[in-house]
């Protein structure tokens, strides 16, 4: 099959979106190159943390890097070489890009467990409700990756962001009302219609909704900052211990909703409470610092930390939540200025 639109939906063809902990062939990144998210000298300051992220992923799988142009590709190669990254683990696609948040504008990979086939879902991207134009180059990224990998691609025709959905690999998606039902995404669709697109193109059976997100998050409340599956029936859910903090009420609301949820099997969710960091404020700006914005990859679980009093508590909790997986804490003190972290920056390609 080649990179042409499929006539049937992925679900009808037997495809589904695997859990993040399933083995990866690669993780895809869009290399940051302008000041859309990191103004002034902040782009240069965050780069060492970004390169450390690439190095950590590359310990267990390939890293696909999307570079804006050939000059940037050569710059990246030089920087990775200085960082000690095995360049044999890096693949490049050279194409114009706008911003760095590959979780949201990049390819969504679905697989057919029976045949071992892989397909890319090319959701529409409008930069989180049109907040940060231009975004047309990023919107073309899934098809470029499909062409590079010679994979079939299907276009659902609606706006969807990878950071807004969380999967257990057993038929369930977690998402948030504040983002997916926001009129700045798909104002022509009702909730049931949005759910049908998720069923059809992610190959799932159930959508579970929390209410909203955290302060500083310009995505209108992505789930990957608040609630993450760690196995088929267990989530880590962010909580704020300080009742005076702006995140306290919303995270308590989400927690109450999670406690009432039932999975496809009828089982109640196991919930592990994960503390928020003490407010990560940079230059007077409350960033969306969250330990839930981790990436599960072959090498381990890459967790953002912030030189914060709560870092070690979160690491200890995640070590228990992921038995048998290495927890890899990496500094995100500069990355978080861009209002996202390691999960937002990446999109995994499953191994089939």
C-alpha positions, 0 to 999 in steps of 0.5 A: 500500500502507498500513501493514498487515502483509504476508502474505509475507516481504520476501525473497519479495516481492523486498525487500532492505536496501540498503548504508548508502552507497546514497543516502538520502532521510532519516536518522531520529533519536529526540531525547534528552529524559530522563536514561536514558542521560545522567544529571544535567547530561550531557544538556545537555552532549551536546546541542550535539554532537547538534545538530552531528550533525543539522546535518551530516546535513542538508547532504545529506538530510532529517532525520526527528526523533521528538519525545516531545511537542509541547513538545519539538518546539518546543524542538528547532526553536528549538535547530536554528534557533540552530545554523543548521540549515535547518528545511526539511530537518527532518521531525517525528513527535511520539510518546512515546519512551523513549531515543535509540538509533534504530538499535536501536528505529527502522524498518528500511527495505527496498526492492524494486530492481525496483519502487522500493517501500519497506517497513518491518520492525518488529523487536521491541525489548527494550532490549538484553535488558531492561536499561533498562525501560521501552521500550514507547514506543520499540518502537512507533516503526517503526509510527509512522514507517510510518504517517507515510510511508504505507509497508507494515510487516511484523513478524517477531516477534523481537527484533533491533537495527539496531546488531547487523547490518552490510550490504554491499548484496550479500547479506551480513550481518555480526553477532556471536555475543555479541549475536544469540545472547544468551539475553536476546534470543530464548532460544526460537530457535537460531542457524539460526532467527535466521539464517532470520529475517535471510534472510527479513526483510532479503532477504540470502543469507549471515550471517557471524559474529564473536565479540564486542564491546568494553568499555563496550558495554552491547549485548552486542557490537554489530557497529557498534562493531567491524566495518563494510563500506566497500564490497561486499567491504571492511571496516574492523575495529577493532584494539587495539595494546596487548596489556594493554588489555581489548579486545585479545584480543577484537578479535584473535579477531574479526580472525582470524575475518574473515580466514577469511570468504568472501563470496557470490561466494567472494571473501575479505574485504579488511580495513582495520585501524582503531585503537581510540582510546586508552581513552575513560574519563569519571568512571572509566567506560570508554566504548565509544569507537570510530571504527567507529561512523560514519554514512555519509550523503549529505553524507559519513561522520560519524566520532566523535572524542574529542580523542584521540591516535588521532583523526587516524590513524583519520580518515586511514585512513577517508579512504583507505577512502572515496575520493570521500566527505567525512570529517566528524569530529565530537566525541562526547566527551559523547555517548559517555557514553550508551554509543553514538555517531552510528551508534547514534543514527541509522537511514537511509531509502533513496532509491528 
